[in-house]
Amino acid sequence: MNFQHIDPLAASSVCLRDLCIACAMSAADLHELMDYGALTPLEPTDSEPQFAISYIEPLRTAGILRRDYDLDLFVVVILMDYLQRIVQLEDQVHQLQAQTYPAH
């Protein structure tokens, strides 16, 4: 799977191992993020947790910032929250723009 540009229509979830590879983070780090509540599996009871594909970009960005600035993993939790909120707000802006300026 090419993690640089994933088609969300082609895949809706990613396993823990692939998420580690895509975000350049260890499984231990991702488990700690799960403990903090920043990363939630789609089905918490699965032996091999699957995660929404939407986690890849914010995790990748947070991981890069963590390495570049030597940040604690708890700071990654805060970054994840802000990055996900930014994506939500961008989606809302796009929806409002589509309602305001419909295609002709």
C-alpha positions as a Markdown table, in Angstrom:
| # | Residue | x | y | z |
|---|---|---|---|---|
| 1 | Met | 0.0 | 0.0 | 0.0 |
| 2 | Asn | 1.4 | 3.4 | -0.9 |
| 3 | Phe | 1.0 | 5.5 | 2.2 |
| 4 | Gln | 2.1 | 8.7 | 0.6 |
| 5 | His | -1.2 | 9.1 | -1.2 |
| 6 | Ile | -3.9 | 6.7 | 0.0 |
| 7 | Asp | -7.2 | 6.8 | -1.8 |
| 8 | Pro | -9.9 | 6.8 | 1.0 |
| 9 | Leu | -12.3 | 5.1 | -1.4 |
| 10 | Ala | -9.9 | 2.2 | -1.9 |
| 11 | Ala | -9.4 | 1.5 | 1.8 |
| 12 | Ser | -11.3 | 2.7 | 4.9 |
| 13 | Ser | -9.1 | 1.1 | 7.6 |
| 14 | Val | -5.5 | 0.3 | 8.3 |
| 15 | Cys | -4.0 | -2.3 | 10.7 |
| 16 | Leu | -1.7 | -1.3 | 13.5 |
| 17 | Arg | 1.4 | -2.6 | 11.7 |
| 18 | Asp | 0.6 | -0.6 | 8.6 |
| 19 | Leu | -0.2 | 2.5 | 10.6 |
| 20 | Cys | 3.2 | 2.2 | 12.3 |
| 21 | Ile | 4.9 | 2.1 | 8.9 |
| 22 | Ala | 2.8 | 4.9 | 7.4 |
| 23 | Cys | 3.5 | 7.2 | 10.4 |
| 24 | Ala | 7.0 | 6.1 | 11.3 |
| 25 | Met | 6.0 | 5.5 | 14.8 |
| 26 | Ser | 6.5 | 2.4 | 17.0 |
| 27 | Ala | 3.7 | 0.0 | 18.0 |
| 28 | Ala | 4.5 | 0.9 | 21.6 |
| 29 | Asp | 3.9 | 4.6 | 20.8 |
| 30 | Leu | 0.6 | 3.9 | 19.1 |
| 31 | His | -0.5 | 1.7 | 22.0 |
| 32 | Glu | 0.3 | 4.6 | 24.4 |
| 33 | Leu | -1.7 | 7.0 | 22.1 |
| 34 | Met | -4.6 | 4.5 | 22.4 |
| 35 | Asp | -4.2 | 4.6 | 26.2 |
| 36 | Tyr | -4.4 | 8.4 | 26.1 |
| 37 | Gly | -7.5 | 8.2 | 23.9 |
| 38 | Ala | -5.9 | 10.0 | 21.0 |
| 39 | Leu | -6.1 | 6.8 | 18.8 |
| 40 | Thr | -9.2 | 4.7 | 18.8 |
| 41 | Pro | -9.5 | 1.3 | 17.0 |
| 42 | Leu | -12.7 | 0.8 | 14.9 |
| 43 | Glu | -13.5 | -2.3 | 16.9 |
| 44 | Pro | -11.9 | -2.2 | 20.3 |
| 45 | Thr | -12.3 | -6.0 | 20.8 |
| 46 | Asp | -10.4 | -7.1 | 17.7 |
| 47 | Ser | -7.1 | -8.9 | 18.4 |
| 48 | Glu | -5.5 | -7.0 | 15.4 |
| 49 | Pro | -6.9 | -3.5 | 15.8 |
| 50 | Gln | -8.0 | -1.6 | 12.7 |
| 51 | Phe | -8.0 | 2.1 | 12.6 |
| 52 | Ala | -9.8 | 4.6 | 10.3 |
| 53 | Ile | -7.6 | 5.7 | 7.4 |
| 54 | Ser | -8.1 | 9.3 | 8.5 |
| 55 | Tyr | -5.6 | 8.8 | 11.3 |
| 56 | Ile | -2.7 | 8.6 | 8.9 |
| 57 | Glu | -2.2 | 12.2 | 8.0 |
| 58 | Pro | -2.5 | 13.7 | 11.5 |
| 59 | Leu | -0.4 | 10.9 | 13.0 |
| 60 | Arg | 2.3 | 11.4 | 10.3 |
| 61 | Thr | 2.3 | 15.2 | 10.8 |
| 62 | Ala | 2.4 | 14.8 | 14.6 |
| 63 | Gly | 5.2 | 12.2 | 14.3 |
| 64 | Ile | 7.3 | 14.5 | 12.2 |
| 65 | Leu | 6.8 | 17.4 | 14.6 |
| 66 | Arg | 7.7 | 15.1 | 17.5 |
| 67 | Arg | 10.9 | 14.0 | 15.9 |
| 68 | Asp | 11.9 | 17.5 | 14.7 |
| 69 | Tyr | 11.3 | 19.1 | 18.0 |
| 70 | Asp | 12.0 | 16.2 | 20.4 |
| 71 | Leu | 8.4 | 16.4 | 21.8 |
| 72 | Asp | 7.0 | 14.1 | 24.5 |
| 73 | Leu | 4.4 | 11.6 | 23.3 |
| 74 | Phe | 1.8 | 13.4 | 25.4 |
| 75 | Val | 2.3 | 16.5 | 23.3 |
| 76 | Val | 1.5 | 14.3 | 20.3 |
| 77 | Val | -1.9 | 13.7 | 21.9 |
| 78 | Ile | -2.5 | 17.5 | 22.0 |
| 79 | Leu | -1.3 | 17.9 | 18.4 |
| 80 | Met | -3.5 | 15.0 | 17.2 |
| 81 | Asp | -6.5 | 16.8 | 18.7 |
| 82 | Tyr | -5.7 | 20.1 | 17.0 |
| 83 | Leu | -4.9 | 18.5 | 13.7 |
| 84 | Gln | -8.1 | 16.5 | 13.6 |
| 85 | Arg | -10.1 | 19.6 | 14.6 |
| 86 | Ile | -8.4 | 21.5 | 11.7 |
| 87 | Val | -9.5 | 18.8 | 9.3 |
| 88 | Gln | -13.1 | 19.0 | 10.6 |
| 89 | Leu | -13.2 | 22.8 | 10.3 |
| 90 | Glu | -11.7 | 22.6 | 6.7 |
| 91 | Asp | -14.5 | 20.1 | 5.8 |
| 92 | Gln | -17.1 | 22.5 | 7.2 |
| 93 | Val | -15.7 | 25.4 | 5.2 |
| 94 | His | -15.8 | 23.3 | 2.0 |
| 95 | Gln | -19.4 | 22.3 | 2.7 |
| 96 | Leu | -20.4 | 25.9 | 3.4 |
| 97 | Gln | -18.7 | 27.0 | 0.2 |
| 98 | Ala | -20.5 | 24.4 | -1.8 |
| 99 | Gln | -23.8 | 25.6 | -0.4 |
| 100 | Thr | -23.0 | 29.2 | -1.0 |
| 101 | Tyr | -21.5 | 28.8 | -4.4 |
| 102 | Pro | -23.1 | 25.8 | -6.0 |
| 103 | Ala | -21.6 | 24.5 | -9.3 |
| 104 | His | -23.5 | 25.6 | -12.4 |
